[in-house]
Amino acid sequence: MPNADVIGLGKSGVAAARLLARQGWTVTLSDAKTSDALEQTRSLLAAEGITVRLNHRFDPSQSQSDRIVVSPGVPWDLPVLQQARAMGMETMGEMELAWRSLSDRPWVGITGTNGKTTTTALVAAIFQAAGFHAPACGNIGYAACELALAEKPPDWVIAEVSSYQIESSQTLAPRIGVWTTFTPDHLSRHYTLDNYDAIKAKLLHQSHHQVLNGDDPYLRRNGGDRFPSACWTSVQGKAHLVAHPERGVYLDDGWVMAGGQPMVQASDLRMVGSHNLQNLLMAVAVAWLA
């Protein structure tokens, strides 16, 4: 049996370990911390044949692993991970592992500095109201690997995807990618604004359809040429769309319009603030493209 190491004993790490074990891997899960709660989790996983090492730091030079899976909170540029990749060990994030198990299902991948959690919840609610089994996962709801473990597979995977998860997901390619906003953040991890931008843009470039918030100043200024076929949204009306108004989603006299057709009254969203109207437009755009 092949060997796999999972780093991080949170919800995502536990789900990844269980998925690997079900796929026939011999799994060791490690965490640098220890606590009574982690000890309880270790006992549960031991009963499933999964080895858990607490107060332990992964060392690739002492590992026989064929694959390393990291939880979202583990820095992708951690020296031991760089060393593992240099040694030829396959290294990926928990989201990537879930994608490889559920790539036959359509995904919506939603990222952005702000607004992604609300937009993810709105998209999931719209799809579920339409009768789809479309749970939210990632930074909201389930860990992505929990969906891969579920007895009933999803009709759609609605994933909130952080920059941390994007950089550790090499092949993640959603049916629809959404970029909500962009402002300087996580620069202690990503170092430069350009690097942070490139990570976010990667998800959109690997998506079949793209939805972007045309009311975000940065995306409006920098996104038009990079995503020539994108569906843009704007609460300021059709004239404010960045490109292709026939493919845009916008507000007109209190109605959310998509492709020139009224879809829903904005007043149906009982949430305060123009930013939530932006989130509604992006969610409607996803449903329209689906």
C-alpha positions in Angstrom: 0.0 0.0 0.0 1.3 3.5 -0.8 2.1 5.8 2.1 0.6 9.3 2.7 1.3 12.0 5.3 -1.3 14.5 6.2 -0.2 17.7 8.0 -2.7 19.4 10.3 -5.3 17.8 12.5 -8.2 20.1 11.8 -11.5 19.3 10.1 -9.8 19.4 6.6 -6.9 17.2 7.7 -9.1 14.6 9.3 -11.3 14.5 6.2 -8.3 14.2 3.9 -6.8 11.4 6.1 -10.1 9.4 6.0 -10.4 9.9 2.2 -6.9 8.6 1.6 -7.4 5.7 3.9 -10.6 4.8 2.0 -8.6 5.0 -1.2 -6.1 2.4 0.1 -3.3 4.6 1.4 -1.5 3.9 4.6 -2.0 7.3 6.4 0.0 9.2 9.0 -1.5 12.4 10.3 0.7 14.9 12.2 0.1 18.1 14.1 2.6 20.3 15.9 0.1 20.9 18.7 -1.4 18.6 21.4 -4.5 18.9 23.5 -7.2 16.8 25.1 -9.5 17.3 22.1 -6.7 16.3 19.7 -6.0 13.2 21.9 -9.7 12.2 21.5 -9.4 12.7 17.7 -6.3 10.5 17.7 -8.1 7.7 19.5 -11.0 7.9 17.0 -8.7 7.8 14.0 -6.5 5.0 15.5 -9.7 2.9 15.5 -9.9 3.5 11.7 -6.3 2.5 11.1 -4.9 6.0 10.8 -1.8 6.8 12.7 -1.8 10.3 14.4 1.4 12.0 15.8 0.8 14.9 18.1 3.4 17.5 19.1 5.2 16.3 16.0 6.7 18.2 13.0 6.8 16.5 9.7 10.3 15.8 8.4 10.5 14.6 4.8 14.0 13.2 5.4 12.5 10.7 7.9 9.4 9.9 5.8 8.7 7.2 3.3 5.7 9.0 1.9 4.5 8.9 -1.7 2.1 11.8 -1.1 1.8 14.7 1.3 -1.5 16.5 1.9 -1.6 19.8 3.8 -4.4 21.5 5.6 -5.4 25.0 4.5 -3.6 26.7 7.4 -0.2 25.2 6.6 2.0 27.6 4.6 2.7 26.3 1.2 6.3 27.6 1.3 7.1 25.9 4.6 10.7 24.8 4.3 9.9 21.1 4.9 7.3 21.3 2.1 9.9 22.9 -0.2 12.3 20.1 0.7 9.7 17.4 0.1 8.9 18.8 -3.3 12.6 18.9 -4.1 12.8 15.3 -3.1 10.1 14.4 -5.6 7.3 13.8 -3.1 3.9 14.6 -4.5 2.5 17.5 -2.4 -1.0 19.0 -2.5 -3.6 20.7 -0.4 -6.8 19.1 1.0 -8.9 21.0 -1.7 -6.8 19.4 -4.5 -7.3 16.0 -3.0 -11.1 16.5 -3.0 -11.0 17.9 -6.5 -9.3 14.7 -7.8 -12.0 12.6 -6.2 -14.9 14.8 -7.4 -13.7 16.2 -10.7 -16.6 14.5 -12.5 -18.9 16.9 -10.7 -19.3 20.5 -11.7 -17.7 22.9 -9.2 -18.2 26.6 -8.5 -15.0 28.1 -7.0 -15.5 31.4 -5.2 -12.5 33.5 -4.1 -11.8 37.1 -3.2 -10.5 39.2 -0.3 -14.0 40.0 1.0 -17.5 38.8 0.1 -16.6 35.2 -0.7 -18.4 33.6 2.3 -21.6 35.5 1.7 -21.5 34.8 -2.1 -20.8 31.1 -1.5 -23.8 30.9 0.9 -26.0 32.6 -1.6 -24.9 30.4 -4.5 -25.5 27.3 -2.4 -28.9 28.5 -1.4 -30.0 29.3 -5.0 -28.8 25.9 -6.2 -30.5 24.1 -3.3 -33.7 26.0 -3.9 -33.6 24.7 -7.5 -33.5 21.1 -6.2 -29.8 20.4 -6.5 -27.7 18.7 -3.8 -25.2 21.5 -3.7 -23.5 21.8 -0.3 -21.1 24.7 0.5 -17.5 23.6 1.4 -14.0 25.0 1.8 -13.9 27.9 4.2 -17.6 27.5 4.9 -19.7 24.5 5.6 -18.0 21.2 5.0 -14.3 20.4 4.4 -14.1 19.6 0.7 -12.9 16.1 1.4 -16.0 15.5 3.5 -18.1 15.8 0.3 -15.9 13.2 -1.3 -16.5 10.9 1.6 -20.3 11.4 1.7 -22.5 8.5 0.8 -24.5 10.8 -1.6 -22.3 12.6 -4.0 -23.1 16.3 -4.7 -24.8 17.5 -7.9 -22.6 20.6 -7.6 -19.7 21.5 -5.4 -20.0 25.1 -4.2 -16.5 25.9 -2.8 -15.2 29.0 -1.0 -11.5 28.9 -2.0 -8.9 31.0 -0.1 -5.6 32.0 -1.6 -4.0 29.4 0.6 -6.1 26.7 -1.0 -5.6 27.9 -4.5 -1.8 27.8 -4.3 -1.9 24.2 -3.0 -4.4 23.1 -5.7 -2.5 22.6 -8.9 -5.3 21.1 -11.1 -8.4 22.5 -9.5 -10.5 23.7 -12.5 -14.1 24.8 -11.6 -16.9 24.9 -14.1 -17.5 28.5 -12.8 -14.9 30.7 -11.1 -15.9 33.8 -9.1 -13.6 36.7 -8.0 -15.5 38.9 -5.5 -13.0 41.6 -4.5 -9.3 42.3 -4.2 -7.5 44.4 -1.6 -4.1 44.0 0.0 -4.3 41.1 2.5 -2.3 38.1 3.6 0.9 39.8 2.4 2.8 38.2 5.3 2.2 34.9 3.6 2.2 35.9 -0.1 4.8 38.7 0.3 3.8 40.9 -2.7 0.5 42.2 -4.1 1.4 40.9 -7.5 1.9 37.4 -6.1 -1.4 37.5 -4.2 -3.1 38.7 -7.4 -1.5 35.9 -9.4 -2.8 33.3 -7.0 -6.3 34.6 -7.1 -6.2 34.9 -10.9 -5.0 31.3 -11.2 -8.4 30.0 -10.1 -10.2 32.1 -12.7 -7.9 31.2 -15.5 -8.4 27.5 -14.8 -12.2 27.9 -14.7 -14.4 27.3 -17.7 -16.6 30.4 -17.0 -15.5 33.5 -15.0 -17.6 35.9 -13.0 -16.0 39.2 -11.7 -17.3 42.0 -9.6 -17.2 45.1 -11.8 -17.8 47.4 -8.9 -14.5 46.4 -7.3 -11.9 49.2 -8.2 -9.0 46.8 -8.6 -10.8 44.2 -10.6 -12.4 46.9 -12.8 -9.0 48.4 -13.5 -7.0 45.2 -14.0 -9.4 42.5 -15.0 -10.9 43.5 -18.4 -8.0 42.4 -20.6 -7.1 39.4 -18.6 -10.6 37.8 -18.7 -12.0 38.8 -22.1 -14.9 36.3 -21.9 -15.9 37.0 -18.3 -19.4 37.7 -17.0 -19.1 41.1 -15.2 -21.5 42.4 -12.6 -22.4 45.9 -11.5 -24.9 47.4 -9.0 -24.6 50.7 -11.0 -26.3 49.4 -14.1 -25.7 48.1 -17.6 -23.6 51.1 -18.7 -21.1 50.4 -15.9 -20.3 46.9 -17.0 -16.6 46.4 -17.8 -17.3 44.4 -21.0 -19.9 42.4 -23.0 -23.1 43.9 -21.6 -25.0 41.1 -23.3 -23.3 38.7 -20.9 -23.4 40.9 -17.8 -25.5 40.9 -14.7 -26.6 44.2 -13.3 -29.3 46.2 -11.5 -32.0 48.1 -13.4 -34.9 49.7 -11.6 -34.6 47.4 -8.7 -34.3 44.2 -10.7 -31.4 41.9 -11.2 -30.9 41.6 -14.9 -29.0 38.8 -16.7 -28.5 38.9 -20.4 -31.1 41.7 -20.6 -33.7 39.6 -18.8 -35.1 40.3 -15.3 -34.3 37.5 -12.9 -35.2 38.6 -9.4 -36.0 41.8 -7.5 -33.1 43.0 -5.4 -35.4 43.7 -2.5 -35.9 39.9 -2.2 -32.4 39.9 -0.6 -33.1 41.2 2.9 -29.5 42.2 3.7 -28.3 45.7 4.2 -25.5 47.3 2.1 -24.5 47.7 -1.5 -21.7 45.1 -1.0 -24.4 42.5 -0.4 -26.2 43.6 -3.6 -22.8 42.9 -5.3 -22.8 39.5 -3.8 -26.3 38.8 -5.0 -25.4 39.8 -8.5 -22.5 37.4 -8.6 -24.6 34.6 -7.2 -27.3 35.2 -9.8 -24.6 35.3 -12.5 -23.4 31.8 -11.4 -26.9 30.4 -11.5 -27.4 32.0 -15.0 -24.2 30.5 -16.3 -24.9 27.0 -14.8 
